[in-house]
């Protein structure tokens, strides 16, 4: 009889539309993130699949790296003029 797998060890895979809804972005944005930002994704045939655990980890690490740079740049630019 197989041992039961704890729920935290079960990977949950999402489709593109699910990730778009989950992160409130378009599929174009997701494709750019996969290509340019290293968002974890698995292409099976023509369909992209995403591990919810990997996406959650990527969002946290990406936010801590990229969030500061975007924030500081935005605070320096006021009305298109750099301080």
N, CA, C and O atoms as a Maestro MAE file, in Angstrom:
{
 s_m_m2io_version
 :::
 2.0.0
}

f_m_ct {
 s_m_title
 :::
 protein
 m_atom[332] {
  # First column is atom index #
  i_m_mmod_type
  r_m_x_coord
  r_m_y_coord
  r_m_z_coord
  i_m_residue_number
  s_m_chain_name
  s_m_pdb_residue_name
  s_m_pdb_atom_name
  i_m_atomic_number
  :::
  1 25 0.844 -1.172 0.000 1 A "UNK " " N  " 7
  2 3 0.000 0.000 0.000 1 A "UNK " " CA " 6
  3 2 0.897 1.246 0.000 1 A "UNK " " C  " 6
  4 15 1.774 1.366 0.855 1 A "UNK " " O  " 8
  5 25 0.689 2.186 -0.956 2 A "UNK " " N  " 7
  6 3 1.542 3.381 -1.031 2 A "UNK " " CA " 6
  7 2 1.333 4.296 0.161 2 A "UNK " " C  " 6
  8 15 0.222 4.458 0.666 2 A "UNK " " O  " 8
  9 25 2.436 4.887 0.593 3 A "UNK " " N  " 7
  10 3 2.354 5.849 1.692 3 A "UNK " " CA " 6
  11 2 1.653 7.109 1.211 3 A "UNK " " C  " 6
  12 15 1.802 7.516 0.059 3 A "UNK " " O  " 8
  13 25 0.900 7.709 2.091 4 A "UNK " " N  " 7
  14 3 0.205 8.951 1.725 4 A "UNK " " CA " 6
  15 2 1.201 10.096 1.664 4 A "UNK " " C  " 6
  16 15 2.089 10.212 2.510 4 A "UNK " " O  " 8
  17 25 1.042 10.938 0.655 5 A "UNK " " N  " 7
  18 3 1.909 12.095 0.486 5 A "UNK " " CA " 6
  19 2 1.291 13.277 1.214 5 A "UNK " " C  " 6
  20 15 0.120 13.592 1.001 5 A "UNK " " O  " 8
  21 25 2.063 13.934 2.070 6 A "UNK " " N  " 7
  22 3 1.517 15.129 2.725 6 A "UNK " " CA " 6
  23 2 1.097 16.162 1.688 6 A "UNK " " C  " 6
  24 15 1.730 16.287 0.639 6 A "UNK " " O  " 8
  25 25 0.044 16.891 1.974 7 A "UNK " " N  " 7
  26 3 -0.503 17.847 1.015 7 A "UNK " " CA " 6
  27 2 0.517 18.885 0.583 7 A "UNK " " C  " 6
  28 15 0.492 19.318 -0.570 7 A "UNK " " O  " 8
  29 25 1.408 19.297 1.465 8 A "UNK " " N  " 7
  30 3 2.388 20.314 1.107 8 A "UNK " " CA " 6
  31 2 3.365 19.823 0.048 8 A "UNK " " C  " 6
  32 15 3.980 20.637 -0.642 8 A "UNK " " O  " 8
  33 25 3.521 18.498 -0.098 9 A "UNK " " N  " 7
  34 3 4.432 17.937 -1.086 9 A "UNK " " CA " 6
  35 2 3.788 17.766 -2.466 9 A "UNK " " C  " 6
  36 15 4.484 17.498 -3.445 9 A "UNK " " O  " 8
  37 25 2.482 17.918 -2.546 10 A "UNK " " N  " 7
  38 3 1.781 17.759 -3.819 10 A "UNK " " CA " 6
  39 2 1.947 19.035 -4.634 10 A "UNK " " C  " 6
  40 15 1.594 20.126 -4.187 10 A "UNK " " O  " 8
  41 25 2.498 18.875 -5.852 11 A "UNK " " N  " 7
  42 3 2.647 20.044 -6.716 11 A "UNK " " CA " 6
  43 2 1.326 20.328 -7.409 11 A "UNK " " C  " 6
  44 15 0.651 19.420 -7.894 11 A "UNK " " O  " 8
  45 25 0.978 21.577 -7.446 12 A "UNK " " N  " 7
  46 3 -0.237 22.002 -8.131 12 A "UNK " " CA " 6
  47 2 0.188 22.740 -9.390 12 A "UNK " " C  " 6
  48 15 0.939 23.714 -9.331 12 A "UNK " " O  " 8
  49 25 -0.297 22.269 -10.520 13 A "UNK " " N  " 7
  50 3 0.054 22.900 -11.780 13 A "UNK " " CA " 6
  51 2 -1.105 23.748 -12.280 13 A "UNK " " C  " 6
  52 15 -2.267 23.345 -12.244 13 A "UNK " " O  " 8
  53 25 -0.748 24.919 -12.741 14 A "UNK " " N  " 7
  54 3 -1.725 25.868 -13.251 14 A "UNK " " CA " 6
  55 2 -1.517 26.046 -14.752 14 A "UNK " " C  " 6
  56 15 -0.404 25.899 -15.256 14 A "UNK " " O  " 8
  57 25 -2.584 26.359 -15.449 15 A "UNK " " N  " 7
  58 3 -2.495 26.701 -16.872 15 A "UNK " " CA " 6
  59 2 -2.273 28.201 -16.995 15 A "UNK " " C  " 6
  60 15 -2.396 28.941 -16.019 15 A "UNK " " O  " 8
  61 25 -1.947 28.638 -18.200 16 A "UNK " " N  " 7
  62 3 -1.653 30.055 -18.447 16 A "UNK " " CA " 6
  63 2 -2.777 30.955 -17.940 16 A "UNK " " C  " 6
  64 15 -2.511 31.941 -17.252 16 A "UNK " " O  " 8
  65 25 -4.003 30.637 -18.263 17 A "UNK " " N  " 7
  66 3 -5.125 31.511 -17.856 17 A "UNK " " CA " 6
  67 2 -5.244 31.586 -16.338 17 A "UNK " " C  " 6
  68 15 -5.614 32.622 -15.786 17 A "UNK " " O  " 8
  69 25 -4.923 30.467 -15.663 18 A "UNK " " N  " 7
  70 3 -4.979 30.454 -14.198 18 A "UNK " " CA " 6
  71 2 -3.924 31.388 -13.601 18 A "UNK " " C  " 6
  72 15 -4.199 32.121 -12.651 18 A "UNK " " O  " 8
  73 25 -2.707 31.354 -14.171 19 A "UNK " " N  " 7
  74 3 -1.625 32.210 -13.675 19 A "UNK " " CA " 6
  75 2 -1.948 33.676 -13.963 19 A "UNK " " C  " 6
  76 15 -1.678 34.546 -13.135 19 A "UNK " " O  " 8
  77 25 -2.522 33.950 -15.130 20 A "UNK " " N  " 7
  78 3 -2.934 35.328 -15.462 20 A "UNK " " CA " 6
  79 2 -3.917 35.851 -14.427 20 A "UNK " " C  " 6
  80 15 -3.777 36.978 -13.950 20 A "UNK " " O  " 8
  81 25 -4.901 35.048 -14.080 21 A "UNK " " N  " 7
  82 3 -5.888 35.459 -13.075 21 A "UNK " " CA " 6
  83 2 -5.234 35.580 -11.701 21 A "UNK " " C  " 6
  84 15 -5.494 36.530 -10.963 21 A "UNK " " O  " 8
  85 25 -4.385 34.615 -11.366 22 A "UNK " " N  " 7
  86 3 -3.730 34.576 -10.052 22 A "UNK " " CA " 6
  87 2 -2.870 35.812 -9.818 22 A "UNK " " C  " 6
  88 15 -2.845 36.355 -8.713 22 A "UNK " " O  " 8
  89 25 -2.153 36.265 -10.875 23 A "UNK " " N  " 7
  90 3 -1.257 37.415 -10.749 23 A "UNK " " CA " 6
  91 2 -1.855 38.707 -11.305 23 A "UNK " " C  " 6
  92 15 -1.218 39.759 -11.242 23 A "UNK " " O  " 8
  93 25 -3.063 38.639 -11.845 24 A "UNK " " N  " 7
  94 3 -3.765 39.806 -12.411 24 A "UNK " " CA " 6
  95 2 -2.946 40.493 -13.501 24 A "UNK " " C  " 6
  96 15 -2.774 41.712 -13.494 24 A "UNK " " O  " 8
  97 25 -2.441 39.681 -14.442 25 A "UNK " " N  " 7
  98 3 -1.701 40.209 -15.582 25 A "UNK " " CA " 6
  99 2 -2.158 39.482 -16.842 25 A "UNK " " C  " 6
  100 15 -2.893 38.497 -16.769 25 A "UNK " " O  " 8
  101 25 -1.716 39.976 -18.002 26 A "UNK " " N  " 7
  102 3 -2.091 39.353 -19.273 26 A "UNK " " CA " 6
  103 2 -1.141 38.207 -19.607 26 A "UNK " " C  " 6
  104 15 -0.073 38.068 -19.012 26 A "UNK " " O  " 8
  105 25 -1.556 37.391 -20.573 27 A "UNK " " N  " 7
  106 3 -0.690 36.298 -21.020 27 A "UNK " " CA " 6
  107 2 0.568 36.841 -21.700 27 A "UNK " " C  " 6
  108 15 1.615 36.195 -21.665 27 A "UNK " " O  " 8
  109 25 0.474 38.004 -22.307 28 A "UNK " " N  " 7
  110 3 1.659 38.631 -22.911 28 A "UNK " " CA " 6
  111 2 2.696 38.953 -21.836 28 A "UNK " " C  " 6
  112 15 3.892 38.752 -22.044 28 A "UNK " " O  " 8
  113 25 2.239 39.450 -20.695 29 A "UNK " " N  " 7
  114 3 3.143 39.766 -19.585 29 A "UNK " " CA " 6
  115 2 3.799 38.489 -19.062 29 A "UNK " " C  " 6
  116 15 5.001 38.470 -18.796 29 A "UNK " " O  " 8
  117 25 3.017 37.433 -18.917 30 A "UNK " " N  " 7
  118 3 3.573 36.159 -18.448 30 A "UNK " " CA " 6
  119 2 4.652 35.675 -19.415 30 A "UNK " " C  " 6
  120 15 5.719 35.242 -18.978 30 A "UNK " " O  " 8
  121 25 4.392 35.743 -20.723 31 A "UNK " " N  " 7
  122 3 5.380 35.303 -21.720 31 A "UNK " " CA " 6
  123 2 6.656 36.142 -21.632 31 A "UNK " " C  " 6
  124 15 7.757 35.603 -21.750 31 A "UNK " " O  " 8
  125 25 6.522 37.439 -21.428 32 A "UNK " " N  " 7
  126 3 7.706 38.307 -21.262 32 A "UNK " " CA " 6
  127 2 8.480 37.925 -20.015 32 A "UNK " " C  " 6
  128 15 9.710 37.887 -20.038 32 A "UNK " " O  " 8
  129 25 7.774 37.638 -18.921 33 A "UNK " " N  " 7
  130 3 8.436 37.245 -17.688 33 A "UNK " " CA " 6
  131 2 9.171 35.919 -17.843 33 A "UNK " " C  " 6
  132 15 10.265 35.745 -17.305 33 A "UNK " " O  " 8
  133 25 8.569 34.980 -18.581 34 A "UNK " " N  " 7
  134 3 9.230 33.694 -18.831 34 A "UNK " " CA " 6
  135 2 10.515 33.931 -19.613 34 A "UNK " " C  " 6
  136 15 11.571 33.404 -19.262 34 A "UNK " " O  " 8
  137 25 10.418 34.721 -20.665 35 A "UNK " " N  " 7
  138 3 11.542 34.983 -21.576 35 A "UNK " " CA " 6
  139 2 12.638 35.833 -20.933 35 A "UNK " " C  " 6
  140 15 13.822 35.514 -21.038 35 A "UNK " " O  " 8
  141 25 12.235 36.918 -20.266 36 A "UNK " " N  " 7
  142 3 13.205 37.913 -19.810 36 A "UNK " " CA " 6
  143 2 13.529 37.887 -18.324 36 A "UNK " " C  " 6
  144 15 14.596 38.350 -17.921 36 A "UNK " " O  " 8
  145 25 12.640 37.361 -17.512 37 A "UNK " " N  " 7
  146 3 12.808 37.460 -16.060 37 A "UNK " " CA " 6
  147 2 13.005 36.110 -15.379 37 A "UNK " " C  " 6
  148 15 13.152 36.043 -14.159 37 A "UNK " " O  " 8
  149 25 13.009 35.030 -16.169 38 A "UNK " " N  " 7
  150 3 13.245 33.711 -15.598 38 A "UNK " " CA " 6
  151 2 12.084 33.123 -14.818 38 A "UNK " " C  " 6
  152 15 12.286 32.304 -13.921 38 A "UNK " " O  " 8
  153 25 10.866 33.535 -15.155 39 A "UNK " " N  " 7
  154 3 9.704 32.960 -14.478 39 A "UNK " " CA " 6
  155 2 9.677 31.455 -14.765 39 A "UNK " " C  " 6
  156 15 9.798 31.048 -15.920 39 A "UNK " " O  " 8
  157 25 9.520 30.622 -13.726 40 A "UNK " " N  " 7
  158 3 9.526 29.176 -13.932 40 A "UNK " " CA " 6
  159 2 8.258 28.707 -14.642 40 A "UNK " " C  " 6
  160 15 7.143 29.000 -14.212 40 A "UNK " " O  " 8
  161 25 8.450 27.978 -15.729 41 A "UNK " " N  " 7
  162 3 7.324 27.465 -16.501 41 A "UNK " " CA " 6
  163 2 7.768 26.205 -17.233 41 A "UNK " " C  " 6
  164 15 8.954 26.018 -17.506 41 A "UNK " " O  " 8
  165 25 6.819 25.356 -17.543 42 A "UNK " " N  " 7
  166 3 7.094 24.095 -18.221 42 A "UNK " " CA " 6
  167 2 6.196 24.020 -19.444 42 A "UNK " " C  " 6
  168 15 4.972 24.082 -19.327 42 A "UNK " " O  " 8
  169 25 6.801 23.886 -20.615 43 A "UNK " " N  " 7
  170 3 6.006 23.811 -21.836 43 A "UNK " " CA " 6
  171 2 5.822 22.342 -22.207 43 A "UNK " " C  " 6
  172 15 6.787 21.615 -22.440 43 A "UNK " " O  " 8
  173 25 4.575 21.932 -22.255 44 A "UNK " " N  " 7
  174 3 4.207 20.578 -22.633 44 A "UNK " " CA " 6
  175 2 3.421 20.703 -23.933 44 A "UNK " " C  " 6
  176 15 2.271 21.143 -23.937 44 A "UNK " " O  " 8
  177 25 4.052 20.311 -25.029 45 A "UNK " " N  " 7
  178 3 3.426 20.526 -26.336 45 A "UNK " " CA " 6
  179 2 3.321 22.013 -26.596 45 A "UNK " " C  " 6
  180 15 4.328 22.720 -26.614 45 A "UNK " " O  " 8
  181 25 2.109 22.486 -26.797 46 A "UNK " " N  " 7
  182 3 1.887 23.919 -27.029 46 A "UNK " " CA " 6
  183 2 1.393 24.631 -25.773 46 A "UNK " " C  " 6
  184 15 1.155 25.839 -25.793 46 A "UNK " " O  " 8
  185 25 1.242 23.889 -24.693 47 A "UNK " " N  " 7
  186 3 0.648 24.455 -23.478 47 A "UNK " " CA " 6
  187 2 1.706 24.706 -22.411 47 A "UNK " " C  " 6
  188 15 2.576 23.869 -22.170 47 A "UNK " " O  " 8
  189 25 1.616 25.882 -21.771 48 A "UNK " " N  " 7
  190 3 2.471 26.212 -20.642 48 A "UNK " " CA " 6
  191 2 1.806 25.743 -19.364 48 A "UNK " " C  " 6
  192 15 0.609 25.947 -19.163 48 A "UNK " " O  " 8
  193 25 2.593 25.108 -18.494 49 A "UNK " " N  " 7
  194 3 2.120 24.719 -17.171 49 A "UNK " " CA " 6
  195 2 3.038 25.344 -16.133 49 A "UNK " " C  " 6
  196 15 4.236 25.511 -16.366 49 A "UNK " " O  " 8
  197 25 2.474 25.680 -15.005 50 A "UNK " " N  " 7
  198 3 3.195 26.380 -13.952 50 A "UNK " " CA " 6
  199 2 2.935 25.690 -12.620 50 A "UNK " " C  " 6
  200 15 1.793 25.367 -12.293 50 A "UNK " " O  " 8
  201 25 3.993 25.468 -11.858 51 A "UNK " " N  " 7
  202 3 3.849 24.953 -10.501 51 A "UNK " " CA " 6
  203 2 3.501 26.142 -9.607 51 A "UNK " " C  " 6
  204 15 4.209 27.149 -9.602 51 A "UNK " " O  " 8
  205 25 2.429 26.021 -8.867 52 A "UNK " " N  " 7
  206 3 2.019 27.128 -8.004 52 A "UNK " " CA " 6
  207 2 3.107 27.436 -6.978 52 A "UNK " " C  " 6
  208 15 3.338 28.601 -6.654 52 A "UNK " " O  " 8
  209 25 3.774 26.406 -6.464 53 A "UNK " " N  " 7
  210 3 4.848 26.625 -5.490 53 A "UNK " " CA " 6
  211 2 5.990 27.411 -6.126 53 A "UNK " " C  " 6
  212 15 6.524 28.334 -5.512 53 A "UNK " " O  " 8
  213 25 6.371 27.048 -7.364 54 A "UNK " " N  " 7
  214 3 7.457 27.751 -8.050 54 A "UNK " " CA " 6
  215 2 7.081 29.194 -8.347 54 A "UNK " " C  " 6
  216 15 7.906 30.097 -8.205 54 A "UNK " " O  " 8
  217 25 5.840 29.413 -8.756 55 A "UNK " " N  " 7
  218 3 5.377 30.777 -9.058 55 A "UNK " " CA " 6
  219 2 5.398 31.623 -7.790 55 A "UNK " " C  " 6
  220 15 5.862 32.763 -7.811 55 A "UNK " " O  " 8
  221 25 4.898 31.070 -6.687 56 A "UNK " " N  " 7
  222 3 4.893 31.819 -5.426 56 A "UNK " " CA " 6
  223 2 6.316 32.191 -5.014 56 A "UNK " " C  " 6
  224 15 6.566 33.329 -4.615 56 A "UNK " " O  " 8
  225 25 7.245 31.251 -5.106 57 A "UNK " " N  " 7
  226 3 8.645 31.526 -4.751 57 A "UNK " " CA " 6
  227 2 9.255 32.565 -5.682 57 A "UNK " " C  " 6
  228 15 9.977 33.454 -5.232 57 A "UNK " " O  " 8
  229 25 8.966 32.458 -6.989 58 A "UNK " " N  " 7
  230 3 9.502 33.394 -7.966 58 A "UNK " " CA " 6
  231 2 8.984 34.807 -7.697 58 A "UNK " " C  " 6
  232 15 9.744 35.774 -7.757 58 A "UNK " " O  " 8
  233 25 7.705 34.922 -7.405 59 A "UNK " " N  " 7
  234 3 7.118 36.243 -7.138 59 A "UNK " " CA " 6
  235 2 7.798 36.887 -5.935 59 A "UNK " " C  " 6
  236 15 8.138 38.070 -5.976 59 A "UNK " " O  " 8
  237 25 7.996 36.124 -4.871 60 A "UNK " " N  " 7
  238 3 8.635 36.664 -3.669 60 A "UNK " " CA " 6
  239 2 10.061 37.096 -3.973 60 A "UNK " " C  " 6
  240 15 10.460 38.202 -3.606 60 A "UNK " " O  " 8
  241 25 10.840 36.241 -4.640 61 A "UNK " " N  " 7
  242 3 12.238 36.594 -4.917 61 A "UNK " " CA " 6
  243 2 12.334 37.702 -5.957 61 A "UNK " " C  " 6
  244 15 13.205 38.566 -5.853 61 A "UNK " " O  " 8
  245 25 11.472 37.695 -6.942 62 A "UNK " " N  " 7
  246 3 11.493 38.727 -7.980 62 A "UNK " " CA " 6
  247 2 11.092 40.075 -7.401 62 A "UNK " " C  " 6
  248 15 11.667 41.105 -7.753 62 A "UNK " " O  " 8
  249 25 10.120 40.068 -6.526 63 A "UNK " " N  " 7
  250 3 9.650 41.307 -5.906 63 A "UNK " " CA " 6
  251 2 10.745 41.919 -5.040 63 A "UNK " " C  " 6
  252 15 10.926 43.137 -5.035 63 A "UNK " " O  " 8
  253 25 11.475 41.079 -4.308 64 A "UNK " " N  " 7
  254 3 12.518 41.618 -3.437 64 A "UNK " " CA " 6
  255 2 13.708 42.136 -4.239 64 A "UNK " " C  " 6
  256 15 14.405 43.042 -3.783 64 A "UNK " " O  " 8
  257 25 13.955 41.577 -5.429 65 A "UNK " " N  " 7
  258 3 15.063 42.044 -6.262 65 A "UNK " " CA " 6
  259 2 14.646 43.244 -7.112 65 A "UNK " " C  " 6
  260 15 15.295 44.290 -7.093 65 A "UNK " " O  " 8
  261 25 13.554 43.076 -7.854 66 A "UNK " " N  " 7
  262 3 13.144 44.098 -8.814 66 A "UNK " " CA " 6
  263 2 12.345 45.227 -8.213 66 A "UNK " " C  " 6
  264 15 12.352 46.339 -8.741 66 A "UNK " " O  " 8
  265 25 11.657 44.965 -7.120 67 A "UNK " " N  " 7
  266 3 10.797 45.986 -6.533 67 A "UNK " " CA " 6
  267 2 11.561 47.214 -6.091 67 A "UNK " " C  " 6
  268 15 11.094 48.339 -6.270 67 A "UNK " " O  " 8
  269 25 12.734 47.006 -5.511 68 A "UNK " " N  " 7
  270 3 13.518 48.136 -5.008 68 A "UNK " " CA " 6
  271 2 14.017 49.008 -6.149 68 A "UNK " " C  " 6
  272 15 13.986 50.235 -6.063 68 A "UNK " " O  " 8
  273 25 14.478 48.368 -7.221 69 A "UNK " " N  " 7
  274 3 15.006 49.122 -8.361 69 A "UNK " " CA " 6
  275 2 13.905 49.948 -9.009 69 A "UNK " " C  " 6
  276 15 14.102 51.119 -9.333 69 A "UNK " " O  " 8
  277 25 12.751 49.330 -9.194 70 A "UNK " " N  " 7
  278 3 11.649 50.064 -9.803 70 A "UNK " " CA " 6
  279 2 11.206 51.212 -8.911 70 A "UNK " " C  " 6
  280 15 10.925 52.310 -9.393 70 A "UNK " " O  " 8
  281 25 11.146 50.960 -7.627 71 A "UNK " " N  " 7
  282 3 10.697 51.983 -6.685 71 A "UNK " " CA " 6
  283 2 11.663 53.168 -6.675 71 A "UNK " " C  " 6
  284 15 11.235 54.321 -6.706 71 A "UNK " " O  " 8
  285 25 12.959 52.884 -6.631 72 A "UNK " " N  " 7
  286 3 13.927 53.979 -6.554 72 A "UNK " " CA " 6
  287 2 13.954 54.772 -7.852 72 A "UNK " " C  " 6
  288 15 14.087 55.995 -7.830 72 A "UNK " " O  " 8
  289 25 13.830 54.077 -8.993 73 A "UNK " " N  " 7
  290 3 13.786 54.786 -10.265 73 A "UNK " " CA " 6
  291 2 12.549 55.678 -10.344 73 A "UNK " " C  " 6
  292 15 12.617 56.815 -10.809 73 A "UNK " " O  " 8
  293 25 11.425 55.147 -9.885 74 A "UNK " " N  " 7
  294 3 10.182 55.919 -9.932 74 A "UNK " " CA " 6
  295 2 10.259 57.140 -9.027 74 A "UNK " " C  " 6
  296 15 9.715 58.194 -9.355 74 A "UNK " " O  " 8
  297 25 10.925 57.002 -7.899 75 A "UNK " " N  " 7
  298 3 11.005 58.150 -6.994 75 A "UNK " " CA " 6
  299 2 11.961 59.215 -7.529 75 A "UNK " " C  " 6
  300 15 11.872 60.380 -7.141 75 A "UNK " " O  " 8
  301 25 12.889 58.814 -8.431 76 A "UNK " " N  " 7
  302 3 13.811 59.784 -9.013 76 A "UNK " " CA " 6
  303 2 13.189 60.519 -10.190 76 A "UNK " " C  " 6
  304 15 13.540 61.665 -10.471 76 A "UNK " " O  " 8
  305 25 12.257 59.850 -10.882 77 A "UNK " " N  " 7
  306 3 11.629 60.469 -12.040 77 A "UNK " " CA " 6
  307 2 10.322 61.149 -11.618 77 A "UNK " " C  " 6
  308 15 9.405 60.503 -11.111 77 A "UNK " " O  " 8
  309 25 10.261 62.423 -11.831 78 A "UNK " " N  " 7
  310 3 9.029 63.155 -11.549 78 A "UNK " " CA " 6
  311 2 8.677 63.928 -12.811 78 A "UNK " " C  " 6
  312 15 9.403 64.825 -13.240 78 A "UNK " " O  " 8
  313 25 7.536 63.553 -13.395 79 A "UNK " " N  " 7
  314 3 7.096 64.228 -14.608 79 A "UNK " " CA " 6
  315 2 8.067 64.097 -15.766 79 A "UNK " " C  " 6
  316 15 8.181 65.008 -16.586 79 A "UNK " " O  " 8
  317 25 8.777 62.962 -15.845 80 A "UNK " " N  " 7
  318 3 9.695 62.735 -16.948 80 A "UNK " " CA " 6
  319 2 11.042 63.415 -16.757 80 A "UNK " " C  " 6
  320 15 11.905 63.307 -17.628 80 A "UNK " " O  " 8
  321 25 11.246 64.107 -15.653 81 A "UNK " " N  " 7
  322 3 12.503 64.802 -15.399 81 A "UNK " " CA " 6
  323 2 13.180 64.131 -14.225 81 A "UNK " " C  " 6
  324 15 12.565 63.935 -13.177 81 A "UNK " " O  " 8
  325 25 14.450 63.776 -14.393 82 A "UNK " " N  " 7
  326 3 15.161 63.139 -13.295 82 A "UNK " " CA " 6
  327 2 15.611 64.180 -12.296 82 A "UNK " " C  " 6
  328 15 15.990 65.288 -12.673 82 A "UNK " " O  " 8
  329 25 15.570 63.832 -11.032 83 A "UNK " " N  " 7
  330 3 16.029 64.715 -9.960 83 A "UNK " " CA " 6
  331 2 17.536 64.780 -9.981 83 A "UNK " " C  " 6
  332 15 18.136 65.471 -9.157 83 A "UNK " " O  " 8
  :::
 }
 m_bond[331] {
  # First column is bond index #
  i_m_from
  i_m_to
  i_m_order
  :::
  1 1 2 1
  2 2 3 1
  3 3 4 2
  4 3 5 1
  5 5 6 1
  6 6 7 1
  7 7 8 2
  8 7 9 1
  9 9 10 1
  10 10 11 1
  11 11 12 2
  12 11 13 1
  13 13 14 1
  14 14 15 1
  15 15 16 2
  16 15 17 1
  17 17 18 1
  18 18 19 1
  19 19 20 2
  20 19 21 1
  21 21 22 1
  22 22 23 1
  23 23 24 2
  24 23 25 1
  25 25 26 1
  26 26 27 1
  27 27 28 2
  28 27 29 1
  29 29 30 1
  30 30 31 1
  31 31 32 2
  32 31 33 1
  33 33 34 1
  34 34 35 1
  35 35 36 2
  36 35 37 1
  37 37 38 1
  38 38 39 1
  39 39 40 2
  40 39 41 1
  41 41 42 1
  42 42 43 1
  43 43 44 2
  44 43 45 1
  45 45 46 1
  46 46 47 1
  47 47 48 2
  48 47 49 1
  49 49 50 1
  50 50 51 1
  51 51 52 2
  52 51 53 1
  53 53 54 1
  54 54 55 1
  55 55 56 2
  56 55 57 1
  57 57 58 1
  58 58 59 1
  59 59 60 2
  60 59 61 1
  61 61 62 1
  62 62 63 1
  63 63 64 2
  64 63 65 1
  65 65 66 1
  66 66 67 1
  67 67 68 2
  68 67 69 1
  69 69 70 1
  70 70 71 1
  71 71 72 2
  72 71 73 1
  73 73 74 1
  74 74 75 1
  75 75 76 2
  76 75 77 1
  77 77 78 1
  78 78 79 1
  79 79 80 2
  80 79 81 1
  81 81 82 1
  82 82 83 1
  83 83 84 2
  84 83 85 1
  85 85 86 1
  86 86 87 1
  87 87 88 2
  88 87 89 1
  89 89 90 1
  90 90 91 1
  91 91 92 2
  92 91 93 1
  93 93 94 1
  94 94 95 1
  95 95 96 2
  96 95 97 1
  97 97 98 1
  98 98 99 1
  99 99 100 2
  100 99 101 1
  101 101 102 1
  102 102 103 1
  103 103 104 2
  104 103 105 1
  105 105 106 1
  106 106 107 1
  107 107 108 2
  108 107 109 1
  109 109 110 1
  110 110 111 1
  111 111 112 2
  112 111 113 1
  113 113 114 1
  114 114 115 1
  115 115 116 2
  116 115 117 1
  117 117 118 1
  118 118 119 1
  119 119 120 2
  120 119 121 1
  121 121 122 1
  122 122 123 1
  123 123 124 2
  124 123 125 1
  125 125 126 1
  126 126 127 1
  127 127 128 2
  128 127 129 1
  129 129 130 1
  130 130 131 1
  131 131 132 2
  132 131 133 1
  133 133 134 1
  134 134 135 1
  135 135 136 2
  136 135 137 1
  137 137 138 1
  138 138 139 1
  139 139 140 2
  140 139 141 1
  141 141 142 1
  142 142 143 1
  143 143 144 2
  144 143 145 1
  145 145 146 1
  146 146 147 1
  147 147 148 2
  148 147 149 1
  149 149 150 1
  150 150 151 1
  151 151 152 2
  152 151 153 1
  153 153 154 1
  154 154 155 1
  155 155 156 2
  156 155 157 1
  157 157 158 1
  158 158 159 1
  159 159 160 2
  160 159 161 1
  161 161 162 1
  162 162 163 1
  163 163 164 2
  164 163 165 1
  165 165 166 1
  166 166 167 1
  167 167 168 2
  168 167 169 1
  169 169 170 1
  170 170 171 1
  171 171 172 2
  172 171 173 1
  173 173 174 1
  174 174 175 1
  175 175 176 2
  176 175 177 1
  177 177 178 1
  178 178 179 1
  179 179 180 2
  180 179 181 1
  181 181 182 1
  182 182 183 1
  183 183 184 2
  184 183 185 1
  185 185 186 1
  186 186 187 1
  187 187 188 2
  188 187 189 1
  189 189 190 1
  190 190 191 1
  191 191 192 2
  192 191 193 1
  193 193 194 1
  194 194 195 1
  195 195 196 2
  196 195 197 1
  197 197 198 1
  198 198 199 1
  199 199 200 2
  200 199 201 1
  201 201 202 1
  202 202 203 1
  203 203 204 2
  204 203 205 1
  205 205 206 1
  206 206 207 1
  207 207 208 2
  208 207 209 1
  209 209 210 1
  210 210 211 1
  211 211 212 2
  212 211 213 1
  213 213 214 1
  214 214 215 1
  215 215 216 2
  216 215 217 1
  217 217 218 1
  218 218 219 1
  219 219 220 2
  220 219 221 1
  221 221 222 1
  222 222 223 1
  223 223 224 2
  224 223 225 1
  225 225 226 1
  226 226 227 1
  227 227 228 2
  228 227 229 1
  229 229 230 1
  230 230 231 1
  231 231 232 2
  232 231 233 1
  233 233 234 1
  234 234 235 1
  235 235 236 2
  236 235 237 1
  237 237 238 1
  238 238 239 1
  239 239 240 2
  240 239 241 1
  241 241 242 1
  242 242 243 1
  243 243 244 2
  244 243 245 1
  245 245 246 1
  246 246 247 1
  247 247 248 2
  248 247 249 1
  249 249 250 1
  250 250 251 1
  251 251 252 2
  252 251 253 1
  253 253 254 1
  254 254 255 1
  255 255 256 2
  256 255 257 1
  257 257 258 1
  258 258 259 1
  259 259 260 2
  260 259 261 1
  261 261 262 1
  262 262 263 1
  263 263 264 2
  264 263 265 1
  265 265 266 1
  266 266 267 1
  267 267 268 2
  268 267 269 1
  269 269 270 1
  270 270 271 1
  271 271 272 2
  272 271 273 1
  273 273 274 1
  274 274 275 1
  275 275 276 2
  276 275 277 1
  277 277 278 1
  278 278 279 1
  279 279 280 2
  280 279 281 1
  281 281 282 1
  282 282 283 1
  283 283 284 2
  284 283 285 1
  285 285 286 1
  286 286 287 1
  287 287 288 2
  288 287 289 1
  289 289 290 1
  290 290 291 1
  291 291 292 2
  292 291 293 1
  293 293 294 1
  294 294 295 1
  295 295 296 2
  296 295 297 1
  297 297 298 1
  298 298 299 1
  299 299 300 2
  300 299 301 1
  301 301 302 1
  302 302 303 1
  303 303 304 2
  304 303 305 1
  305 305 306 1
  306 306 307 1
  307 307 308 2
  308 307 309 1
  309 309 310 1
  310 310 311 1
  311 311 312 2
  312 311 313 1
  313 313 314 1
  314 314 315 1
  315 315 316 2
  316 315 317 1
  317 317 318 1
  318 318 319 1
  319 319 320 2
  320 319 321 1
  321 321 322 1
  322 322 323 1
  323 323 324 2
  324 323 325 1
  325 325 326 1
  326 326 327 1
  327 327 328 2
  328 327 329 1
  329 329 330 1
  330 330 331 1
  331 331 332 2
  :::
 }
}
